[in-house]
């Protein structure tokens, strides 16, 4: 492609670039490193992740990496400061530079790039190459017949033009963006800490290990099938506090369609997936009203259960089971119990124990599963405390998202020279 066309494509995404800056192809900044080795004892195996960059193989991110590498006899070597990118996922931002102090081994499928010394600041170039403007460009030059398998190889990447200010300006921009990165990282750490606190507190509150003094009538505990509970709590099957609801959309009303996710519960299907994954004929779909529960009959062991608080009336696939509670239970309390890892495991046990070959957990079995049931007043208090934990996480998440948006806007101006930095 002619350079003039590439510059037009670059400025279309970045906007006008300072006339004092250079515009150079990425190939001028790197040389491809082809060094390989099969000595994984000397060079520890690492993987490339979009979330955390280059991480050791023992990290939770590397499951698919390890499966793929079981068949590999040689691995690419990445030296300290090298950039590594995944051709398949580059258009999603899968590029990072090695901050490790030793040489590491990565999949031979990846590309390893050796920086040309003294030409750029690594932090600046990393922010540039992972910016949303460059990710747009990767998608444009990706090749392949299948959309989900389009790749960006070094031969395409090296031709892309990038704005390159003087080295002193690069370092200053890298330092400025580093402040935002530190703030984002700190906020993410606080989010994770809040989640861990909530999980620990939820475990103790929902089993009566931690209680509010005004509700304690006895300090003794009793053993149940799924753990011990306070003796002044009931332990009843779900059928004592809920009943199945089976209402079909026979009039084919145009209600919103929901899907159920493991982490977020019920979500608007179109909004969450960005496309229609449900049937055009909604007459067989189940009606789920505000204040009702729904779970994936065939996949509840994955944690797919949700509470409908999005719409007055909505629809959900006929593959789901819908139920509603009576006045013996606080819905928020029950939902938190059913979303715990313990109950996901209980659902899995009961699903595997059914004779149905599809592994479904129908209401007649689900409703016999016992749950802890403190007094309604104690349920309200437990639910309120856990809701406060959720609110803390929500506020921290909003703060992180705001910082990321601020960084994105700042990068837009810094990467074009529209905001000049003092060196």
N, C-alpha and C positions, 0 to 999 in steps of 0.2 A: 504494500500500500504506500502511496506517495506520502512524503512527510507533511505536506500541506494539509492533506486529508486527515492525517493523524492528529495534527495540531488542532484542527477544527473539532475533532471528536473529543480531544482532551479539554479544550476550553468550553465545550458544550456542557461538560460535567463539573468542571472546576470554576468556570467563569474566567474573567480576564486575569492573566497572570502577570506579575510585575515584569517590566521590561528589563530590569536589572538582573533577573534570574535566567539561568540556562534551562533549556528544555532538551533532555537527553533520553536516549533509549535505555531501558533497564539493562540491556546487554553491556552497556559501558560501565556499569557499576559492579557487575559480578562476573565471575568465571565459574562454569559448571565444574563441580568436583565429582570425579568418577571413582574415587578410591573406595574399594570394598574390602571386606574381611569376613571370615566365618568364625573368628575367634571371639565368641561372646563372653568368654571368661575374662578376656582383657578389655573388651569394649562392651559395657553394659547395654542391654537392649532398651531402647526408648521408643515412644510413639508420639505422634503429632495430634494434638487436639485443638479444636477451635476455642474451647473454653479456657484451657490452661497452658497452651503452647506445647513445648517438648517436655514430656513427663516420663519417668521411669516405667518399665513394664509392669511393676507391681501396683501402679495406680489403678483406680477403678475404671479409667477410660479405655483401657487397652484390650478389652475382650476380643473385639473383632480383629485387632492388630495381631494378637497372639494366634488366633485361628489361622489367619492368612500366613503368618510367618512360620507355622509348623512345616510348611512345604518349601520354605526358602533355605537355600544352602549358603547364600552370601547376603551381606547387608551393606548398605551404604554407610560411610563414616561421616560424621558431622563433628567438625572441630569447634572449639570455643569461638563464638562470634559468627559462625556460619548460619546462613538462612536455609530453612528447609520448607518445602511446600508439597502439598498433595495434589497432583494434577486433577484428580476426580473432584476434590472439594475446594479447590482454590477459589472458585466463584462464590463460595460461601465464607471465605475468609481464612481458609486453612493454610496459613503461612506464619512462621515464627522464626526467631533467631535464638541460637543456643546460648543460654546464660550459664551453662555448666562449665566447670573449670577443667574438665577432662574430655577426651574424645569419646563419643558415644556412637552406638550402632542404631540405625533406623532401617525401616523396610527398604528393600531395593526398589520398590515401586515409587518411592518418593524421589524428589529432586533435591540435591544438596548444592548450595551455591556459596562459593568463596568470595567474600567482599574484596573489591579492589582497594587496597590500602590508601588511607588519607584522602579519599574522595568524598566521603559522607559520614554523617553521624548515624550510628546504628539505630538509636531511639527514634530519630527523625524518620528514617527510611521505613522502620517498622510501622510507625503511625501512618505514614503515607500509603504503604502497600496494603494496610488493613482498613483504610478509609472507605466509606461507602461509595465515593466516586470511583476508586480503583476497582472495587468489587463489581460495580456496574460494567466497567471496561472488560474485566475478566469474562463476564457473561457474554459480552459481545463477540469476543475472539475465540470462545470455547468451540471445540469441534466434536462431531459425533452425531449419529443419526437419531439416537434416543435422547430425549430431553434430560432424563434423570441420570444419564451416563455420559454427558458431555464433559470433555476434559480440556484443560489448558496446559499444554506441554511447554517446555523451556523454549522451543522454537517459536511459539506464539508469544510467550511472555517477554522474551528478550527484545522483541520489536516494539513493545509498548513504550510510549513516551511518558516521562514524568517531569514535574517541575523540580529544579534543583537549585536552591539558593546557595550563596557562599557557605563554606563550612562553619564559620563562626555563627551565622544565622541559623543553620541547621541545629547546632548545639543549643542555642538559646531557645528555639522552638521546642526541641526535645525536653529541655528543662521545664518549660512552662507547661507543656502537656503532662509531664511527669507529676506535677502538683495535682492535676485533675485525676490522674490515674491513682495516685495515693489516696485521694479522697474517696474515689469509687471503691478501691480495694478495702479501705477501712469500713465503708458502709456495708459492703458485702460481708465482711467479717462479722460486723454487728448483726446483720440479718441471720447469718448462720448461727451465731451465738444465741440469738433470741429463739431460733427454731429449736436448738438443742435444749434450752431452758424449758420451752413449752413442752417438748416431748417428755422430759424428765418429770415435770410437774403433772402432766396429763397422766403419766403412768401411775404416779402416787395418788392423785386425786380420784381417778376412776377405779382404783382398787381399794380405796379407803385407807391407804397407808398414811396419808396426810388428810386431816379432817378439820372442820371448823368446830370449836369446842361446844357451841350452843346446840349442835346436832348429835353429840356423842351421848348415847345412853348406856353403852357398855364398851369396854376396851378389849373384850374378848373377840376372837376371830374363829371362823369355821372354814373347813376345807371344802372346796367344790371341785367339780371336774376340771375346771380351767383355772384353778388357783384359789387362794384363801381370801375371804372377805370378812368385813365386820359382821358380828352376829345380829346387829340391829338393822342390817340391810336385807331386803328380800333378794331372792335369786329365782327369777321366773322365766318361763319360755316367752319368746317374742309374741306369741299368740295372745298372751294375757294383756298386752299393751297395744296391739296393732291388729289390723285386719287387711286382707288383700282387697284391692279395688280393680275391677276389670271392666272398664268402660271403653268401648271402641268409638272411633271417629266415623260412625256409619253415615252421617250426613255430609262427610267430606268437607268439614270446615277448614278454613285456611288459617290454622293456628301456627305459631312458631314451632319448629321442630328442634328438639334437644338431642344431644348426645351425652354420654357419660364418660368421664375421664378418671383415671386413677388418682391424680393429684388434685384436680379442681372440681370434682363432682360433676354436676349437670352444667352444661354449657350450651349456648346457642350454636347449633351445628354449622350453619352457613358462616357465621362470624369466626368460629374457632378454626375451621378447616379451610376457609376461603373459597369453598366450592361446594356444590351439592353432592352429598354422598348418600342421600336417602332417596327412597322411591318417589316417582311422580304421583303414584296412586297412594294417597294417605288414608284411605277409608278403613284399612285394617289396623292402623296405628292406634296405640293406647293413648287415652287422655290422661294427663297428669296435671292436677290442679296445684295452685300455690299451697304449700304446707304438706304436700305428700312426698313420699320417698319413691325412688325407683332404682332398681339394680339390674345389671346385665345377667340374665338367668344363666347364660352359658359361660360367663367370664367373671363372676363375682370374686373368684379366688384371686384375681389380679387387683382387687380393691375397687372395682367399678360399681360404686354405689353413690347415689347423690340425693340431695334434698332440693326440692323445687321451690325456690324463692325468687325466680326471675320474672315470671309472668303469672297473671291470674289463671290462665288456662294455656296449656302447651301440649304438644304431642311427642311421643317417643316410640321407637321401633316396637313392633309386636314381640320381639325377642327379649323384651324387658318385663320385669315384674313390678307392679305398682302397689304400694300399700300406704295406709294412713294410721295414725295413732289415736288413742283415746286420752282422756284427761288424767291418766295415771303417770304419764311420762312427759318430761320436757323434751321437745323435738331436738333442740340444740344439744342437750345432754346425750340423747340416744344416738344422734348422728356422730358425735365424737367417739362414743363407744364403738360403733360399727366401723369407723374409719381407722381404728388402731391396728397395728401390725398383728396383735394377738388375734383379733377377730378376722383379719384377712387369712391367718393361718387356720382358724376354726372353719371358715368357709371352705378352704382348700381341703381340709380333712373330710368335711361332710360332702363336698362335691365328688371327691375320689371314692367315697364310700357308697355312692348311689349306683343302682344297676343300670341307669340310663347311659348308653354308650357315648352320648355326646358330652357327658360330664356336667349336665346342667344341675342347678340347685333350685328346684321348684319350691313354691310356697309351702307345700305340706311338710317339707323337710326343714326349710329355712325357719319356719314359724316355731319349730320345736327347739331351736337353739336357745339356751338360757342366757340371760343378761343380768348384770348387777342392777339393783333398783333401790337406791336410798329413798328417803322421803322426798316428796315433790319440792319442798322448800330447799333441801340440800342439793337436789338436782339443779335448781335454779342458780344457786350460789356457785356450784362447780362450773356450770356453763358460762356464767358471767365472768369468772376468773379466766377461763380459757379463751373467751371472746376478747378479753382485754389483751391477752397474749397475741391473739390474731391481729388486733388493731395495731399493736406495736410493730409487728412484722410488716403490716400493710404500710404504715407510715414510713418505715425505713426503706421499703421497696420503692415507694414514691420518691423519696429523697435520692436514692440511687439512680432511678430513671431520669430525674431532673438533672442530676450531675452529668449523666451520659448525654442528654440532649444539649446541655451547655457545652460539653466538650465537642460534640459534633458541630455545633455552630461556630465554636472557636476555631476548630480545625479547618472549617471551610474558609475562614478568613486568613488564618496563618499560612495555610498551604498554597495560597495564591499571592501572598505579599500585600493583600489589601490592608491588613493590620501589620504595621512595621514594628519590629522589635529593636530595642536598643542593645547594641553589642558593646 
